[in-house]
């Protein structure tokens, strides 16, 4: 036996004994099996560069076949909502159009505008940034205008914090199937399509929604909807969770009733979190050289997002390493996962610029920027509908509701009368459900998928500097495609339910779940019962009528929290619904989220499969875009050598590691002019 194999065998023995002597998680159990399988091959001097070390597989369709939904539901707007109760009419959905001036449009423009305007030539404000959210169900405000809903008996609704501590505790119950990147990709979509613009006082200042000592104000400012923390709450020291209300149409002088909230980003799946949601931001992020976006060099000359002007003011980093990123969305530094994801997109954009410049050296900076942006958005939309949507909504639901991409050819189903603007019940309630999927720790992993260190989420909010330390970018990425997400259930890690943004708040952390409940009330979302009707379920007349979707134990808890079945918050009941087969959402959340993804697809004139704009992809280009996988994107933008075919699913039979060289590659010659 050669010396090389003796060394390898010794490594295997050490690894095996090490695993036997400690408690290990499922990811590490896989590591040992992986090492044995790996060394059955004939390794090269650098085994990670051996493209034959693993069998290349061209498809991961088999791992997407989960529990079948034998009776998937239609989303509420399907067939124009003809069989739906509570669905607003088209005119009512578009009510806030009157609040905003009509932009001038170029009908022959081949590329999207930065602010989303003129996507729809007949209704040019649809999907634009800084307009009002739409509604698909009528708001329920106690005064019919903007004051939060009350109980049917006219009392205040139950305290959000008491609801949180009663029915939404912390419990470690990981997802059996999905990795942390399902959660992270969901945040990418959320930041791409929704941003609540907070109210200011009459003098233009931020309202003081809690007293400086953490006590609850005697006179809560009208701009606030803060939550009182009871004295007997042992998990939180302060008595007040500050929540500023969202700016609405009344604040801009538009007298529609009830009000609608302002959304600060474009509604489309257009990567505005990278590129920006207005011309000024978009221009500030460009180099104006070769179509590329601005960047800074980190370890090993790898590119990262550029810094804000005052890193120490905007982030919680180290003085000697002032790293704080700037991007199209201001929330890029919230936690390392969203920073890493946005850097991934930045690297891919600049990579596309180089490839397109190579085959079309005659293209100028503007053409390279716009073509690379269009191509990256197309790749992102393909991954979203081909890989992500079937996970959250279920493959059967996605297929029935026409959400899956075509295999070939153009899709000709663009609907100019379908409003794609993000609607309130999606942003304020239903798409907050994946907060349950958030892990409390961030695992950094090496190439062998062994955890090298773990970080508490509450310790790294606004600490983007750690992303550029050592090989942390790759280690965090590997962790997100290996570590199991928490399960989609009624349990939330205390890292977000007690310690959210802990180090940026002198009085300690916040409670995201209490904020979620309160945000639904701020947006005027009606009770759970009204969403049952919207989504094809019968109206519940008693608490026992909820048993068709919710287990007895949780129905009993709801009955202890609410006096009347018509008082229950949509978010609260939606979170305890039994999950639909093959999905990670219950009946009403699946219904509402499905409606939104339908509108983002068929209401987007520039959606990558459509031929409704002068800049549409050619059929050859579309064939190449359809080769895109999330695994391919991660390989192109990191030094990761091996990856599972579908990084949203954990490592297992049918989703084993392959070398990045195994993945299909896009043929850029389709763009040659």
Residue pairs with C-beta under 8 A, 6 or more apart in sequence:
1 9
8 39
8 43
11 35
12 35
12 36
12 39
15 31
15 32
15 35
16 32
19 28
19 29
19 31
19 32
25 484
26 484
26 650
27 443
27 445
27 449
27 451
27 482
27 483
27 484
27 650
27 651
28 450
28 451
30 449
30 651
30 652
31 448
31 449
31 450
34 448
34 449
34 651
34 657
35 448
38 47
38 53
38 54
41 47
41 50
41 52
41 53
41 54
43 50
43 53
44 50
47 53
48 447
48 641
48 642
48 659
49 641
50 659
51 659
51 661
51 662
53 659
54 642
54 656
54 657
54 658
54 659
54 662
55 658
56 658
56 659
56 662
57 645
57 656
57 658
57 662
58 664
59 645
60 629
60 644
60 645
60 646
60 649
60 654
60 655
62 654
63 645
63 646
63 649
63 652
63 654
63 655
64 390
64 391
64 395
64 646
64 649
65 395
66 177
66 394
66 395
66 581
66 582
67 581
67 582
68 396
68 581
68 582
69 394
69 396
69 397
69 580
69 581
69 582
69 583
70 396
70 581
72 394
72 396
72 397
72 399
72 400
72 401
72 580
73 397
73 535
73 536
73 587
73 590
73 591
74 83
74 400
74 401
74 536
75 401
75 591
75 594
75 595
75 598
76 84
76 87
76 136
76 534
76 535
76 536
76 591
76 592
76 595
77 84
77 87
77 136
77 418
77 595
77 598
77 599
78 401
78 598
80 90
81 87
83 536
84 534
84 536
85 533
85 534
86 137
86 138
86 530
86 531
86 533
86 534
87 136
87 137
87 534
88 135
88 136
88 137
88 138
90 417
90 419
92 135
92 138
93 134
93 135
93 136
93 419
93 423
94 123
94 126
94 134
94 419
95 135
95 256
95 260
96 131
96 132
96 134
96 249
96 254
96 256
96 260
97 123
97 125
97 126
98 254
98 256
99 131
99 132
99 249
99 252
99 254
99 256
100 125
100 128
100 131
100 132
102 124
102 125
103 117
103 118
103 124
103 125
103 128
105 117
105 118
105 121
105 124
106 118
107 121
108 614
109 118
109 613
109 614
109 615
110 370
110 613
110 614
110 615
111 370
111 373
111 374
111 615
112 119
112 268
112 270
112 373
112 374
112 377
112 606
113 119
114 272
114 275
114 276
114 277
114 278
114 279
114 281
114 282
115 128
115 129
115 130
115 266
115 277
115 278
115 279
116 127
116 128
116 129
116 266
116 267
116 268
116 270
116 272
116 277
117 124
117 125
117 128
118 124
119 126
119 127
119 128
119 268
119 420
119 604
119 605
119 606
120 126
120 127
120 416
120 420
120 603
120 605
121 416
121 605
122 416
123 416
123 419
125 131
126 267
126 419
126 420
126 421
126 603
127 266
127 267
127 268
127 420
127 421
127 603
127 604
128 266
128 267
128 421
129 263
129 264
129 265
129 266
129 272
129 277
129 278
130 197
130 262
130 263
130 264
130 277
130 278
131 262
131 263
131 421
132 248
132 249
132 254
132 260
132 261
132 262
132 263
132 421
133 260
133 261
133 262
133 263
133 421
133 422
133 423
133 424
133 427
133 523
134 260
134 419
134 421
134 422
134 423
134 424
135 260
135 423
135 424
135 425
136 423
136 425
136 534
136 592
136 595
137 425
137 525
137 526
137 530
137 531
137 534
138 258
138 526
139 258
139 259
139 260
139 424
139 523
139 524
139 525
139 526
140 149
140 524
140 525
140 526
140 527
140 530
141 147
141 148
141 149
141 258
141 259
141 524
142 148
142 149
142 150
144 257
144 258
145 250
145 257
145 258
145 259
146 248
146 250
146 258
146 259
146 524
148 157
148 225
148 521
148 522
148 524
149 157
149 521
149 524
149 525
149 526
149 527
150 156
150 157
151 157
151 562
151 563
151 564
151 567
152 564
152 566
152 567
153 563
153 564
155 563
157 521
157 567
157 569
158 561
158 562
158 567
159 227
159 228
159 230
160 227
160 514
160 515
160 517
160 518
160 521
161 227
161 228
161 229
161 230
161 233
161 236
161 241
161 511
161 514
162 230
162 561
163 514
163 517
163 561
163 569
163 572
164 497
164 511
164 513
164 514
164 517
165 233
165 235
166 557
166 560
166 561
167 490
167 554
167 557
167 558
167 561
167 572
167 576
168 490
168 491
168 492
168 497
168 513
168 575
169 491
169 492
170 440
170 491
170 492
170 493
170 494
170 497
171 489
171 491
172 486
172 491
173 486
173 487
173 489
173 491
174 439
174 484
174 485
174 486
174 487
175 182
175 437
175 484
175 485
175 486
175 487
175 488
175 584
176 484
176 487
177 649
177 650
178 391
178 437
178 484
178 485
178 584
178 648
178 649
178 650
179 480
179 481
179 482
179 483
179 484
179 485
179 647
179 648
179 649
179 650
180 337
180 439
180 479
180 480
180 481
180 483
180 484
180 485
181 480
181 481
181 630
181 647
181 648
182 388
182 391
182 392
182 434
182 437
182 485
182 584
182 648
183 337
183 434
183 437
183 438
183 439
183 485
183 486
184 337
184 338
184 341
184 480
185 341
185 388
185 630
185 648
186 388
186 392
186 431
186 434
186 437
187 337
187 338
187 341
188 273
188 338
188 341
188 342
189 269
189 384
189 388
190 427
190 431
191 265
191 273
191 329
191 331
191 338
192 265
192 266
192 269
192 270
192 271
192 272
192 273
192 329
193 265
193 266
193 267
193 268
193 269
193 422
193 427
193 600
194 263
194 265
194 267
194 422
194 426
194 427
194 431
195 263
195 264
195 265
195 277
195 329
195 330
195 331
196 246
196 261
196 263
196 264
196 427
196 519
197 246
197 247
197 261
197 262
197 263
197 264
198 206
198 244
198 245
198 246
198 247
199 207
199 223
199 244
199 245
199 246
199 247
199 248
199 251
200 206
200 207
200 223
200 247
201 207
201 221
201 223
206 244
207 221
207 223
207 224
207 244
208 217
208 221
209 217
209 220
209 221
209 223
209 224
209 226
209 240
209 242
209 243
209 244
210 216
210 217
210 226
210 238
210 240
210 241
210 242
210 507
211 217
211 240
213 507
214 237
214 238
214 239
214 240
214 507
214 508
215 238
215 239
215 240
216 226
216 228
216 229
216 239
216 240
217 224
217 226
217 240
220 226
223 244
223 245
224 242
224 243
224 244
224 245
225 243
225 244
225 245
225 518
225 521
225 522
226 240
226 241
226 242
226 243
227 240
227 241
227 243
227 511
227 514
227 515
227 518
228 239
228 240
229 236
229 238
229 239
229 240
229 241
231 239
235 494
235 498
236 498
236 508
236 509
236 511
237 507
237 508
238 507
238 508
241 510
241 511
241 514
241 515
242 510
243 515
243 518
243 519
243 522
245 522
246 261
246 262
246 519
246 522
246 523
247 261
247 262
248 259
248 260
248 261
248 262
249 255
249 256
249 259
249 260
249 261
249 262
250 259
251 262
252 262
258 524
259 524
260 424
261 424
261 428
261 522
261 523
263 421
263 422
263 427
264 277
265 272
265 273
265 277
265 329
266 272
266 277
267 420
267 421
267 422
267 600
268 420
268 600
268 604
268 606
269 377
269 380
269 381
269 384
269 600
269 604
270 377
270 606
271 328
271 345
271 373
271 376
271 377
271 380
272 328
272 329
273 327
273 328
273 329
273 331
273 332
273 342
273 345
274 293
274 327
274 328
274 329
274 342
274 345
274 346
274 349
275 282
275 285
275 328
275 373
276 282
276 284
276 285
276 328
276 329
277 328
277 329
281 328
282 328
284 326
285 293
285 294
285 306
285 326
285 327
285 328
286 292
286 293
286 294
286 369
287 293
287 294
288 365
289 365
290 353
290 354
290 357
290 365
290 368
291 353
291 356
291 357
291 363
291 365
291 366
291 367
291 368
291 369
291 370
291 371
291 372
292 349
292 350
292 353
292 368
292 369
293 346
293 349
293 350
294 305
294 306
295 303
295 304
295 305
295 306
295 346
295 350
296 303
296 304
296 305
296 306
296 307
297 303
297 304
298 304
298 468
298 473
299 468
299 469
299 470
299 471
302 473
302 639
303 343
303 346
303 347
303 350
304 323
304 325
304 343
304 346
304 467
304 468
304 473
305 325
305 326
305 327
305 332
305 339
305 342
305 343
305 346
306 325
306 326
307 322
307 323
307 324
307 325
307 326
308 314
308 315
308 324
308 325
308 326
310 324
311 317
311 322
311 323
311 324
312 319
312 322
312 324
314 324
314 333
314 462
315 323
315 324
315 333
315 462
315 463
315 464
315 465
316 461
316 462
316 463
316 503
316 504
317 323
317 324
317 462
317 463
317 464
317 465
318 465
321 465
321 468
321 469
322 465
323 464
323 465
323 467
323 468
324 333
324 462
324 464
324 465
325 332
325 333
325 339
325 342
325 343
325 464
326 332
327 342
327 346
329 342
331 338
332 338
332 339
332 342
332 464
333 339
333 462
333 464
334 461
334 462
335 457
335 460
335 461
335 462
336 442
336 455
336 460
336 463
336 464
336 466
336 467
336 472
336 476
337 442
337 476
337 480
339 464
339 467
340 467
340 473
340 476
340 477
340 480
343 467
343 473
343 637
344 477
344 633
344 634
344 637
344 638
345 376
345 380
347 636
347 637
348 376
348 379
348 633
348 636
348 637
349 372
349 373
349 376
350 372
351 636
351 637
352 371
352 372
352 375
352 376
353 368
353 369
353 372
355 668
356 363
356 368
356 371
356 372
356 375
356 668
356 671
357 363
357 368
358 668
359 668
359 669
359 671
359 672
360 367
360 368
360 671
360 672
360 673
362 673
363 371
363 673
371 671
374 606
374 615
374 617
375 625
375 671
377 606
377 608
378 608
378 617
378 625
378 628
379 625
379 628
379 633
381 607
381 608
382 405
382 608
382 625
382 626
382 628
383 628
383 629
383 630
383 633
385 398
385 403
385 404
385 405
385 597
385 601
386 404
386 405
387 629
387 630
387 646
387 648
388 630
388 648
389 398
389 403
389 404
389 597
390 398
390 404
391 584
391 648
392 434
392 583
392 584
392 585
392 593
393 401
393 403
393 583
393 585
393 590
393 593
393 594
393 597
394 580
394 581
394 582
394 583
394 590
395 404
395 582
396 581
396 582
397 403
397 580
397 582
397 583
397 590
397 594
398 404
401 594
401 598
402 413
402 598
402 602
403 594
403 597
403 598
403 601
405 411
405 609
405 626
406 609
407 626
408 623
408 626
409 619
410 609
410 610
410 611
410 616
410 619
410 622
411 607
411 609
411 610
412 610
412 611
413 602
414 602
414 603
414 604
414 605
414 607
414 610
414 612
415 602
415 603
416 605
418 599
418 602
418 603
419 599
419 603
420 599
420 600
420 603
420 604
422 596
423 595
423 596
423 599
424 523
424 524
424 525
425 523
425 525
425 531
425 570
425 592
426 592
426 593
426 595
426 596
427 523
428 519
428 520
428 522
428 523
428 525
429 516
429 519
429 520
429 523
429 525
429 570
429 571
429 574
429 592
430 570
430 574
430 585
430 588
430 589
430 592
430 593
430 596
431 593
431 596
432 516
432 519
432 571
433 488
433 574
433 575
433 585
433 589
433 593
434 488
434 584
435 492
435 496
435 512
435 513
435 516
436 486
436 487
436 488
436 489
436 490
436 491
436 492
436 575
437 485
437 486
437 487
437 488
437 584
438 457
438 485
438 486
438 492
438 493
438 495
438 496
439 457
439 483
439 484
439 485
439 486
439 493
440 456
440 457
440 458
440 486
440 493
440 494
440 495
440 496
441 454
441 455
441 456
441 457
441 483
441 495
442 454
442 455
442 457
442 460
442 476
442 479
443 451
443 453
443 454
443 479
443 482
443 483
444 451
444 452
444 453
444 454
444 455
444 472
444 475
444 476
444 478
444 479
445 451
445 452
445 475
445 478
445 479
445 482
445 483
446 452
446 475
446 478
447 478
447 640
447 641
447 642
449 478
449 482
449 651
449 657
451 479
452 475
455 466
456 495
457 493
457 495
457 496
457 499
458 495
458 499
458 500
458 502
458 503
458 509
459 502
459 503
460 466
461 500
461 501
461 502
461 503
461 504
462 501
462 503
462 504
466 472
467 473
467 476
471 639
473 638
474 638
474 639
474 640
477 634
477 638
477 640
478 640
480 647
481 634
481 643
481 644
481 647
482 650
482 651
484 650
486 493
488 579
488 584
488 585
490 554
490 575
490 576
492 512
492 513
496 511
496 512
496 513
497 511
497 512
497 513
497 514
498 509
498 511
499 508
499 509
500 509
500 510
500 511
500 512
501 509
501 510
502 508
502 509
516 571
517 569
517 571
517 572
520 569
520 570
520 571
521 569
525 569
525 570
525 571
526 570
527 566
527 567
527 568
527 569
527 570
528 568
528 569
528 570
528 572
528 573
528 574
528 588
529 539
529 540
529 565
529 566
529 568
530 570
531 570
531 574
531 588
531 591
531 592
532 538
532 539
532 540
532 549
532 588
533 539
534 588
534 591
534 592
535 587
535 588
535 591
535 592
536 591
537 548
537 549
537 587
537 588
538 545
538 548
539 545
540 546
540 565
541 565
542 565
543 555
543 556
543 558
543 559
543 565
544 555
545 565
546 555
546 558
546 565
546 573
547 555
549 577
549 578
549 586
549 587
549 588
550 558
550 573
550 576
550 577
550 578
551 576
551 578
554 576
558 568
558 572
558 573
558 576
561 572
562 568
570 588
573 588
574 586
574 588
574 589
575 586
576 586
577 586
577 587
577 588
577 589
578 586
578 587
579 585
579 586
580 586
580 587
580 590
583 590
585 593
601 607
604 610
605 612
605 613
606 612
606 613
606 615
608 617
608 622
608 625
609 622
610 616
617 625
618 670
620 670
621 670
621 671
623 670
624 666
624 667
624 668
624 670
625 666
627 664
627 665
627 666
628 666
629 645
629 646
629 663
629 664
630 646
630 647
630 648
631 643
631 644
631 645
631 646
631 647
631 660
631 663
632 663
632 664
632 665
634 640
634 643
634 647
635 643
635 660
635 663
640 660
641 659
641 660
642 657
642 658
642 659
642 660
643 657
643 658
643 660
643 663
644 650
644 651
644 655
644 656
644 657
644 658
645 655
645 656
645 658
646 655
649 655
651 657
